[in-house]
Amino acid sequence: MSNYHIKHLEEYWQVYRKSVRNPENFWEEIAEEHFLWRKKWDKVLSWDFSKPEVKWFEGAKLNITENCLDRHLATRADKTAILFEPNNPDEESQHITYRELHERVSRFANVLKSQGIDKGDRVCVYLPMIPELAVAILACARIGAIHSVVFAGFSSTALATRINDCDCETIICSDGSYRGKKTIDLKSIVDEALESCPGIKKSFVVKRTHTDVVMKEGRDIWLQPLLDNASPTCKATVMDAEDPLFVLYTSGSTGKPKGMVHTTAGYMVYTAYSFKNVFQYRENDIYWCTADIGWITGHSYIVYGPLANGATSVMFEGVPSYPDYGRFWEIVEKHKVTQFYTAPTAIRALAKENISYVDKYDLSSLKVLGTVGEPINEEAWHWYNDNVGKKNSPIADTWFQTETGGIMISPIPYSTPTIPTYATLPLPGIQLALMDENGKEIKGNQVEGRLTIKYPWPSMARSIYGDHERYKNTYFNSFENMYFTGDGALRDAVGYYRITGRVDDVIIISGHNLGTAPIEDAINEHPAVAESAIVGFPHDIKGNALYGYITLKEAGEGRDHDNLRKEINQLIADRIGAIAKLDKIQFTQGLPKTRSGKIMRRILRKIACNDTSNLGDISTLLNPEVVKDVMAKAII
Ligand code: WT7
């Protein structure tokens, strides 16, 4: 039992050391005690990073939905599993109990089965953040179909690429979606995508917005009548530990998106374990992760991790700015949320607005705050800590990737002392290493290098769908016998990790390696600055020089730009050193971002280098108009 819920730092170190000394025993104990197996494994782990091939709990049989649903019926049937908060605050919240969720998943699974969908078939799910999204993926898992969720903010081209790459024959979508003031005509985006998806045979349509849609004969089917007629019980298909559970796409900066393949048993064990520890989850908590289920954060920490623990997981359909910038905090107060998990981009956006939007609400229920997705700059960290957590809720800066399936580096709240911008320590079972360019491990503390993982963990992706060679080349070829994350990190004097940014974004100036995060962090400390992104451009003497793109807060509007430039460079010189001063500073209305909220430095680099003829894959871009504007005003 004691391994499963860490309660103080000493215990963390004990558990960590044990997990590293004998990882197989460590994960076996956890798997034995906390999950429901149809049959236990023959072997805990076999692995070979040179192929690469990793198998956890080989020989075990299970169904993840029996762990997320059935087993809770004895003790938690009437407990809320999913607490749905609609886009429109005037529409009622829905408390879906474990009993109801079990029934809805069973009905949905029966529909899929009766429509000829079988174990191993790929089902694309393109739905807004409504309960049917969680129900749909669990229904797939119930019958062993592989879900491939595509974020419903993606365009028809991005959707079509993912459907085709994943060889999906079925799609589950909705008539429309609500996002703040807007109603989006999702079905017509799907119709457009399906024009170039000859493989799709059936499209099941959920009614949400009652928008008029065109239903194509023989292909499109309204879901509700089928659900109404389906049986409310459905036997779970027994799966092998290593059967794929889902495919989820992550966009490489070049080439087509990668469909990461996640499998069943290891993913379940790791997401449940990390959820419980990182969020210090207790039985009566109300946990809320604001991510979309279209991202790995939503898969692991809205659906699978929380439900495997029998938790109440809030699912929010809307946006942080509707009906006003207080919406997040209104929801925290309304449902007495205990854990709140969001992204730096959201924190920065809210920090720009008037503080009264936060102060209006009672946030005293909060115990743990989380952040994920990008390095969180120091100023945003303090804003979050002071105004949301009232210095009383530890911040878990959680580092992970679509590829890692679950959180790899994070403080254990109330155990690990936190420091702004540091994701701190690896979770038990996670063996990190920092490497230099020549492939040598950099040992000791107060060092910086490329972040790698040198031992398998249960929730790691097993492949890229349809392209195992690419999986190998992308993650296992850079350093022998190691998984390469693509990120740079530093390890401080006490062994804490700080992520410094993507290695592709590292800039070498006069022979010094500069990560983007620490410099942007210094820039963002300036009271007039809202957000910033820096990139390198060629320079005759230094090799490279720095170009900064900066958006201003209200406080900065109307200020003299040359003075601001001087002040910002002074800040950088003070915090980092004169070497990191920016040669060019462009003030702009916005920064190009992915739909998941990450700054796309790759595009900014091309603009800084005056090389804009081919911007690469921009299908995941959130705000194309910003790119045009930045280009038009570039300092060349
Ligand atoms: C990349 C993975 C994993 C959830 C959503 C993103 C960056 C993620 C942090 C953090 C600094 C972070 C990394 C990573 N990242 N979390 N706490 N601090 N950087 O998933 O889209 O697969 O992106 O996001 O660069 O490699 P993803």
Boltz pocket constraint, residues with backbone or C-beta under 6 A from the ligand:
constraints:
  - pocket:
      binder: B
      contacts: [[A, 250], [A, 295], [A, 296], [A, 297], [A, 371], [A, 372], [A, 373], [A, 374], [A, 375], [A, 376], [A, 397], [A, 398], [A, 399], [A, 400], [A, 401], [A, 402], [A, 403], [A, 423], [A, 485], [A, 486], [A, 487], [A, 499], [A, 501], [A, 502], [A, 596]]
      max_distance: 6.0
